[in-house]
C-alpha cells in the first residue's frame, strides 16, 4: 500500500517560516521525482516545486528564492522549507509522486498552511 504522509503545516505570521515533510512508503522512493503542489480556496492546484531523482530542483516564480525543496532518500522523505511567508502562500499543500513508466502517480492527503497576522 502506497502512502504519502505530510506533516508540518500550521498557522504562521507573515515573514515566518514553516517546513513541510512528506514521508513515502510502499514505493521505491529513489525512482520518483517528487513535487509539492498547493491549492488555495477558489483556485486551481498549482505546482510549487519539483526535485528530480538526481536532486535537481525547479520552482514556481512566485516562491523562487523563498522556498527550498529537498529530499532524504535514506528516510524516503521530501521536504519543503518555506521562508518569508506571505498571506498569498495560504493554501493546502500536497506532496506528489508523479507517474512513471509502469506505475501511477500518488498524492498525499494535504497539509494546511495559513499565513496570517
SULQUIZI-V815348 format. One record per residue. SS is DSSP state (H for helix, E for strand, C for the rest). PSI is psi in radians with two decimals (* if undefined). OMEGA is omega as a letter, one per 20 degrees, with the letter a starting at -180 (none if undefined). Layout:
[[SS | PSI | OMEGA] [SS | PSI | OMEGA]]
This chain:
[[C | 2.20 | a] [C | 2.34 | r] [E | 2.39 | r] [E | 1.95 | a] [E | 2.04 | a] [E | 2.67 | r] [E | 2.86 | r] [C | -0.04 | r] [C | 3.08 | r] [E | -2.87 | a] [E | 2.29 | a] [E | 2.63 | r] [C | 2.70 | r] [C | 2.40 | a] [C | -0.16 | a] [C | -3.06 | a] [C | 2.64 | r] [E | 2.68 | r] [E | 2.13 | r] [E | 2.51 | r] [E | 2.61 | r] [E | 1.92 | a] [E | 2.17 | a] [E | 2.50 | r] [E | 2.67 | r] [C | 0.03 | r] [C | 2.78 | r] [C | 1.65 | a] [H | -0.68 | a] [H | -0.19 | r] [H | -0.16 | a] [C | 2.30 | q] [C | 2.77 | r] [E | 2.49 | a] [E | 2.67 | r] [E | 2.25 | r] [E | 2.89 | r] [E | 2.70 | r] [E | 2.02 | r] [C | 2.74 | a] [C | 2.25 | r] [C | 0.09 | a] [C | 2.83 | r] [C | 2.70 | r] [C | 2.36 | a] [E | 2.57 | r] [E | 2.22 | a] [E | -0.83 | a] [E | 2.63 | r] [E | 2.48 | r] [E | 2.26 | a] [C | 3.05 | r] [C | -0.48 | r] [C | -0.04 | r] [C | 0.03 | r] [C | 2.57 | a] [E | 2.73 | r] [E | 2.55 | a] [E | 2.64 | r] [C | 2.57 | a] [C | -0.57 | a] [C | -0.32 | a] [C | -0.08 | a] [C | 2.31 | a] [C | -0.21 | a] [C | -0.60 | a] [E | 2.58 | r] [E | 2.18 | r] [E | 2.45 | r] [E | 2.91 | r] [E | 2.58 | r] [E | 1.75 | a] [C | -0.47 | r] [C | -0.47 | a] [C | 0.05 | a] [C | 0.76 | a] [E | 2.44 | r] [E | 2.54 | a] [E | 2.72 | r] [E | 1.86 | r] [E | 2.14 | a] [E | 2.02 | r] [C | 2.87 | r] [C | 0.85 | a] [C | 2.55 | a] [C | 2.74 | r] [H | -0.58 | a] [H | -0.10 | r] [H | -0.12 | r] [C | 2.18 | a] [E | 2.98 | r] [E | 2.22 | a] [E | 2.32 | a] [E | 2.35 | r] [E | 2.47 | a] [E | 2.31 | r] [E | 1.88 | a] [C | 2.77 | a] [C | 2.49 | r] [E | 3.00 | a] [C | 2.15 | r] [C | 0.02 | a] [E | 2.49 | r] [C | 3.00 | r] [C | 2.88 | a] [E | 2.66 | a] [E | 2.56 | r] [C | 3.10 | a] [C | -0.23 | r] [C | 2.53 | r] [E | 2.19 | a] [E | 2.26 | r] [E | 2.16 | r] [E | 2.16 | r] [E | 1.92 | a] [C | 2.58 | r] [C | * | none]]
